[in-house]
Amino acid sequence: MPMSKTLLQQAAGFFRSFQPCQLCHADTQHQHHVCLDCWQNLPWQRQSVQRQEMQILAACDYAYPLDRIIHQFKYEQQLHYTPLLSGILQTLKYPKVQAIVPMPISTERLCERGYNQSLLLAKALSKHLQLPIWQPVERLKQHSQKGLSRFERIEDIQQQFQLAPPSNLRYRKVLIVDDVVTTGSSIHALKNCLEQLGCQEVHAVCLAAAQI
């Protein structure tokens, strides 16, 4: 890394140490733009949860204050939380993979929000792990599953994903990145598509796992 860039990063970190915590605003920033107390009091989990017969690595529980932060990040364009949420994912230990696959969203959702929150997280993690981003699957129109049975929800989710236009790019071991996991249906559907492309190991990580 060029010396000038290193000095700029050090200077930025020094000035941030005098700025207030993004969460409590009472103490100064310790890491990832929050103070030490707020960082330690996040609803940490750092273990796998089983969804759809798949082990998904969850950094935290979907509980206060992380649930509020993720909601604002996802639906209210509060992108200043990106360093915090990315930092949370960087604390985990990952299996050896060759590429990172962000959970895709539909074009409709992308137009509504202006960004794919999972892609933002995946980009930061790819830089941290020095791995490429791979997006071989597209998501069709997403719609409410309210009123559907469990079987209908699973079947509906499966139909929302499709393989992107053919490419010679292939990876055997990949890591899916998502923000929140509830039933795990979306990750399971994405995993099925990736296996159709020849992936032999499909791992998954999420910021938070909701109770079911």
C-alpha positions as MATLAB code, in Angstrom:
seq = 'MPMSKTLLQQAAGFFRSFQPCQLCHADTQHQHHVCLDCWQNLPWQRQSVQRQEMQILAACDYAYPLDRIIHQFKYEQQLHYTPLLSGILQTLKYPKVQAIVPMPISTERLCERGYNQSLLLAKALSKHLQLPIWQPVERLKQHSQKGLSRFERIEDIQQQFQLAPPSNLRYRKVLIVDDVVTTGSSIHALKNCLEQLGCQEVHAVCLAAAQI';
ca = [
       0.000    0.000    0.000;
       1.437    3.450   -0.909;
       2.762    5.395    2.060;
       0.460    8.355    1.364;
      -2.647    6.137    1.459;
      -1.501    4.527    4.697;
      -0.976    7.922    6.315;
      -4.405    9.091    5.174;
      -6.045    6.013    6.674;
      -4.183    6.509    9.939;
      -5.211   10.152   10.040;
      -8.841    9.256    9.349;
      -8.779    6.699   12.153;
      -7.236    9.254   14.515;
      -9.946   11.836   13.829;
     -12.709    9.235   14.146;
     -11.470    8.436   17.652;
     -12.721   11.869   18.707;
     -16.122   11.534   17.045;
     -19.205   10.369   18.976;
     -20.439    6.788   18.784;
     -23.026    6.302   16.038;
     -25.314    4.466   18.446;
     -25.221    6.038   21.910;
     -23.615    9.397   20.931;
     -22.301    9.534   24.501;
     -18.822    8.079   24.116;
     -16.169    8.332   21.415;
     -15.753    5.789   18.640;
     -13.686    2.706   19.450;
     -14.016    0.629   16.267;
     -16.324    0.505   13.271;
     -17.748    3.902   14.259;
     -19.155    2.811   17.642;
     -17.862    2.948   21.200;
     -16.537   -0.069   23.067;
     -19.672   -0.511   25.219;
     -22.029   -0.428   22.239;
     -19.799   -2.859   20.351;
     -19.665   -5.315   23.236;
     -23.412   -5.045   23.887;
     -24.477   -6.047   20.400;
     -26.584   -9.251   20.464;
     -23.638  -11.440   19.506;
     -24.193  -15.064   18.557;
     -21.170  -16.062   16.421;
     -22.399  -19.579   15.791;
     -24.347  -21.531   13.234;
     -28.109  -21.891   13.140;
     -29.872  -24.655   11.246;
     -32.405  -23.615    8.626;
     -33.759  -25.807    5.813;
     -31.285  -28.554    6.779;
     -28.439  -26.089    6.215;
     -25.987  -24.630    8.710;
     -25.886  -20.828    8.424;
     -23.248  -18.862   10.306;
     -24.944  -16.030   12.210;
     -22.978  -13.133   13.652;
     -25.786  -11.934   15.937;
     -29.356  -12.471   17.017;
     -31.937  -10.297   15.291;
     -32.516   -8.237   18.424;
     -32.143   -4.673   19.674;
     -30.279   -2.584   18.703;
     -29.116   -4.523   15.641;
     -32.649   -5.134   14.352;
     -33.259   -1.363   14.282;
     -29.889   -0.696   12.626;
     -30.443   -3.293    9.905;
     -33.946   -1.962    9.212;
     -32.621    1.575    8.757;
     -29.717    0.326    6.643;
     -32.003   -1.775    4.456;
     -35.094    0.389    4.061;
     -34.142    3.947    4.997;
     -30.873    4.411    3.065;
     -28.880    4.798    6.288;
     -25.665    3.704    4.607;
     -23.466    5.267    7.270;
     -24.024    1.982    9.148;
     -22.097    0.069    6.468;
     -18.744    0.128    8.345;
     -20.408   -1.179   11.510;
     -22.324   -3.983    9.803;
     -19.320   -4.927    7.687;
     -17.147   -4.927   10.798;
     -19.532   -7.331   12.501;
     -19.110   -9.839    9.675;
     -15.345   -9.465    9.782;
     -15.213  -10.859   13.328;
     -16.263  -14.335   12.176;
     -14.127  -17.293   11.148;
     -14.924  -18.531    7.658;
     -14.361  -21.807    5.831;
     -12.036  -21.805    2.858;
     -14.031  -20.684   -0.168;
     -13.208  -19.342   -3.608;
     -15.855  -16.651   -4.039;
     -18.575  -14.675   -2.260;
     -22.169  -14.716   -3.517;
     -24.410  -11.882   -2.256;
     -28.096  -12.652   -1.885;
     -29.684  -11.193   -5.041;
     -32.724   -8.927   -4.993;
     -35.207   -8.307   -7.786;
     -34.878   -5.403  -10.192;
     -38.055   -3.974   -8.656;
     -36.551   -3.956   -5.158;
     -33.285   -2.576   -6.510;
     -35.149    0.358   -8.070;
     -37.042    0.988   -4.838;
     -33.945    1.028   -2.601;
     -31.255    2.076   -5.018;
     -28.884   -0.651   -3.821;
     -28.671   -4.284   -2.757;
     -27.804   -4.253    0.945;
     -26.353   -7.777    0.771;
     -24.078   -6.757   -2.094;
     -22.731   -3.842   -0.040;
     -21.912   -6.223    2.805;
     -20.447   -8.783    0.416;
     -18.161   -6.207   -1.199;
     -16.717   -5.211    2.162;
     -16.257   -8.861    3.145;
     -14.655   -9.705   -0.197;
     -12.106   -6.972    0.371;
     -11.442   -8.241    3.891;
     -11.069  -11.879    2.779;
      -9.491  -10.987   -0.581;
     -12.043  -13.011   -2.511;
     -13.989  -12.198   -5.693;
     -17.698  -11.397   -5.835;
     -19.695  -13.861   -7.960;
     -23.302  -13.184   -9.030;
     -24.426  -16.079  -11.251;
     -28.072  -16.064  -10.105;
     -30.825  -13.519  -10.683;
     -33.925  -12.932   -8.624;
     -37.305  -12.453  -10.239;
     -40.082  -10.253   -8.889;
     -40.349  -10.567   -5.108;
     -43.780  -10.496   -3.529;
     -45.405  -10.948   -0.148;
     -45.750  -14.477    1.173;
     -48.345  -13.516    3.763;
     -51.054  -16.154    4.060;
     -49.039  -18.905    2.378;
     -48.396  -22.243    4.065;
     -44.834  -23.349    4.809;
     -44.817  -25.619    1.744;
     -46.235  -22.829   -0.437;
     -43.601  -20.387    0.850;
     -40.764  -22.782   -0.001;
     -42.178  -23.506   -3.453;
     -42.743  -19.792   -4.088;
     -39.179  -18.884   -3.062;
     -37.715  -21.546   -5.350;
     -39.504  -19.969   -8.306;
     -38.067  -16.523   -7.536;
     -34.514  -17.478   -8.537;
     -33.092  -18.223  -11.959;
     -29.641  -18.701  -13.403;
     -28.113  -15.611  -14.971;
     -26.974  -15.644  -18.627;
     -24.372  -18.412  -19.132;
     -20.779  -17.667  -18.209;
     -17.586  -19.700  -18.217;
     -16.826  -18.466  -14.699;
     -17.291  -21.245  -12.151;
     -16.383  -21.805   -8.493;
     -16.640  -25.019   -6.487;
     -16.638  -23.540   -2.970;
     -18.652  -20.392   -2.277;
     -20.034  -18.308    0.575;
     -23.532  -16.792    0.431;
     -23.878  -13.448    2.252;
     -27.269  -12.219    3.486;
     -28.390   -9.620    6.009;
     -31.131  -11.402    7.985;
     -32.150  -15.051    7.984;
     -35.544  -16.202    9.246;
     -36.685  -19.492    7.726;
     -33.641  -19.795    5.474;
     -35.823  -20.406    2.396;
     -34.075  -17.785    0.265;
     -30.607  -19.109    1.061;
     -31.756  -22.670    0.392;
     -33.198  -21.676   -2.991;
     -30.001  -19.843   -3.915;
     -27.957  -22.838   -2.793;
     -29.947  -25.099   -5.155;
     -29.170  -22.794   -8.085;
     -25.479  -22.711   -7.215;
     -25.352  -26.492   -7.062;
     -26.834  -26.598  -10.562;
     -23.782  -24.589  -11.635;
     -21.446  -27.200  -10.166;
     -20.772  -25.776   -6.694;
     -19.734  -28.608   -4.412;
     -19.620  -26.634   -1.156;
     -22.087  -23.835   -0.444;
     -21.670  -22.054    2.874;
     -23.741  -19.138    4.149;
     -23.384  -16.258    6.593;
     -25.813  -13.628    7.828;
     -25.596  -10.567   10.020;
     -28.468  -11.725   12.191;
     -30.703  -14.746   12.636;
     -34.302  -14.215   13.644;
     -36.065  -16.567   16.034;
     -38.585  -18.940   14.443;
];
